[in-house]
Amino acid sequence: MPVKKDFETPNRPTWCPGCGNFGIWEATKRAYEELGLSHEELAMVWGIGCHGNGADFTRAQGLHALHGRALPTATGLALSNPELRVVVHMGDGDGYGIGLGHFAHSCRRNVAMTVIAHNNQIYGLTTGQASPTSEQGMRTGSTPNGVLEEPVNTVGLAVAEGATFVARGFAGDIPHLTGLIKQAMAHDGFALVDVFQPCVTFNKLNTFAWFRERVYKLEDAGWDPSDKVKAFELSLTTYHEMACTPDECKVPIGLLYREEGTPTYQAGLPQLDRPLWKRALEPRDIAAALKLVG
Ligand code: SF4
């Protein structure tokens, strides 16, 4: 079975030194090794953003999709070959901005795939504009007087729209994040791991130190991830408390919500019993259909 190093290409990462993307990259490779994944069964889809450069450093079959379109691309991949383990990496500007509609519909469809969101709360690749998850009041290159609106409640939206596995990780805690990715990949349904990923170059507010002072693990607090209403309530609390001091509030990481036994989108399509390429071509007579349109 491949080990961690086997999921790397000869290309070295081009991320800024200290970027949170390194932690997610490391946790992802560890999860693959610990799960005993083969290259044949793994397929990865990347969105556009700094995180997407990981497509150059990670050895895996898959696709580097258009901005905001990683999820529909991954859906097509998952439906065309049920033997694949599909893993999506998307960014916050990418997946929660232009791709937000795709995100909501992917959650409600419960397409079996694992989604790892690199949530750095800023547009890093384009040098520091406010993203859909930037904190209210945050001054950025595009919001010199501060962000006016509240950030997208990513995990709350996922819970509300029907995602059956919703977790939150922190790029500064690689062993914990590795465990979450492994749990997500073991889940039979749409699994989101939204990861706080500090952008050390452009986000001077949500730094590694900022998170280290605030994060706590839900499992240590005896959290019950089967309660959907409580999971949604917790997501609301988190976002309203993001601007507080470490003494005033904490930010939960871990498994917020998991729903077992809900049929996947794939399960509703019995013709997906094997990959497209393994299906015999069945010639059809389309003469009658042509007559109708003729
Ligand atoms: Fe990472 Fe930010 Fe640099 Fe992009 S700009 S590589 S997100 S530190």
Boltz pocket constraint, residues with backbone or C-beta under 6 A from the ligand:
constraints:
  - pocket:
      binder: B
      contacts: [[A, 14], [A, 15], [A, 16], [A, 17], [A, 18], [A, 19], [A, 20], [A, 21], [A, 50], [A, 120], [A, 124], [A, 125], [A, 197], [A, 198], [A, 199], [A, 200], [A, 201], [A, 202]]
      max_distance: 6.0
